[in-house]
Amino acid sequence: MQRVSAANEEAIEAWNGVLFDRFLQYRDTLVTGLGAHSDRALQELPPRRGDRVLDIGCGFGETTQQLGELVGTDGEALGIDAAPRFIEVADIEAAELERGFDYAFGRMGTMFFANPVAAHRNICRALEPGGRLCTVVWRRKFDNEWLYRAEQVVEEFVSEPEETDEPTCGPGPFALADADVTSQILLSAGFTDIGLRRCDLPFRVGRDLDQAVALVMALGPAGEVIRLAGEEAEQIRPEIEAALRGALADFDGPDGVISTASSWIVTATSAP
């Protein structure tokens, strides 16, 4: 394990602990839903055969394997993640990556950088001149209504404490939701030819309301508020669950609880 960015230590503690356990519990739901967005991104800007590819925040490695298939036996796909329980490699904000990558990819991981300019600059330096970047990040909470509704409901009961001993996930999943902010980060990091394309796809939150409510209470903005509120939230958990069932009922149908997940497909080029 290479050294860890001090600014990212708290987020790594969270992702390597309770958030890992919760992500593992809902792995099938999350990988299927998020995988549709990475599939779309890789259709629009795939790596070339023979490319050397860097997979940023690779998690369990599904995207790394997919990238490996795309680049073929003459290429190489290297997955990195800051949380050792996902994969024992490195923190992109601190790791000294050697130059030589042709393509860098990231699905729903770059939003959590404590120092996004520094992290993206490190990625840019790892790319060959003219190397390509393709990442998938969440758009605004308002455009992901199942997440937004759940957070609004939970905050009617409890609020995130100003101070807590619990580790948090960092800047949060919507840190790159603003197109202008994301573009400026990439420009400051040394990228050119920056583009953001909106991607809206159905997301199956759960096979039924029970599973959907359990998911939003465990992960996402609502889950984070509940976790950090601790005992205060646990004491009124049944009331919160009931309110969430009502809020998510509009999305319930014969194929499960399905809403829209809205992301940006972000593309850029490493400056020559």
PENORMO-V256569 format. One record per backbone hydrogen bond with DSSP energy under -1.0 kcal/mol. CO is the residue of the C=O (numbers start at 1). NH is the residue of the N-H. E is the energy in kcal/mol with one decimal. If there is no record, write none. Layout:
# PENORMO-V256569
CO,NH,E  CO,NH,E
This chain:
# PENORMO-V256569
5,8,-1.2  6,9,-1.2  8,12,-2.4  9,13,-2.3  10,14,-2.0  11,15,-2.9  12,16,-2.3  14,19,-1.9  17,21,-1.9  18,22,-2.0  19,23,-2.6  20,24,-2.8  21,25,-1.7  22,26,-1.7  24,27,-1.2  26,30,-2.5  27,31,-3.2  28,32,-2.0  29,33,-2.2  30,34,-3.1  31,35,-1.9  32,36,-1.1  34,38,-1.8  35,39,-2.6  36,40,-1.7  37,41,-2.2  38,42,-2.5  39,43,-1.5  40,44,-1.9  41,45,-2.7  48,51,-2.1  51,76,-2.1  52,102,-2.7  52,103,-1.4  53,78,-2.8  54,105,-3.1  55,80,-2.7  58,61,-2.4  61,65,-2.2  62,66,-2.0  63,67,-2.8  64,68,-2.3  65,69,-1.8  66,70,-1.6  67,71,-2.2  68,72,-1.3  71,50,-2.9  72,75,-1.5  76,53,-3.7  78,55,-3.2  80,57,-1.4  80,58,-2.2  83,86,-1.7  83,87,-2.0  87,89,-1.6  89,2,-1.1  91,94,-1.9  91,95,-3.5  95,97,-1.2  101,128,-3.1  102,132,-2.2  103,54,-2.4  104,134,-2.5  105,56,-3.6  106,136,-2.8  109,112,-1.3  110,113,-1.1  115,119,-2.5  116,120,-2.5  117,121,-2.4  118,122,-1.9  119,123,-1.9  120,124,-2.6  121,125,-2.3  122,126,-1.4  126,100,-1.3  126,101,-2.5  128,131,-2.9  131,270,-3.3  132,104,-2.6  133,268,-1.8  134,106,-1.5  135,266,-3.1  136,108,-2.9  137,264,-3.2  140,143,-1.1  141,144,-1.8  144,147,-1.0  144,148,-2.2  145,149,-3.3  146,150,-1.3  147,151,-2.1  148,152,-2.4  149,153,-2.4  150,154,-2.3  151,155,-2.4  153,156,-1.5  154,157,-1.8  154,158,-2.6  172,175,-1.5  174,177,-1.6  178,182,-2.5  179,183,-2.4  180,184,-2.2  181,185,-2.2  182,186,-2.1  183,187,-2.4  184,188,-2.6  185,189,-1.5  186,191,-2.6  187,190,-1.1  190,271,-1.5  192,269,-2.8  195,267,-2.9  197,265,-2.6  199,263,-2.7  201,261,-3.2  203,205,-1.1  203,259,-2.4  206,257,-2.9  208,212,-2.2  209,213,-2.8  210,214,-2.1  211,215,-2.2  212,216,-2.2  213,217,-1.5  215,218,-1.0  215,219,-2.6  219,223,-1.0  220,224,-2.3  221,225,-2.0  222,226,-2.3  223,227,-2.5  224,228,-2.5  225,229,-2.1  226,230,-1.2  229,232,-1.3  230,234,-2.0  231,235,-2.1  234,237,-1.2  236,240,-2.0  237,241,-2.8  238,242,-2.2  239,243,-2.0  240,244,-2.4  241,245,-2.2  242,246,-1.7  243,247,-1.9  244,248,-2.3  248,251,-1.6  249,252,-1.5  251,258,-2.3  253,256,-1.7  256,253,-1.4  257,205,-2.3  257,206,-1.1  259,203,-3.4  261,201,-2.3  262,139,-2.4  263,199,-2.7  264,137,-2.0  265,197,-2.0  266,135,-2.5  267,195,-2.7  268,133,-2.9  269,192,-2.9  270,130,-1.9
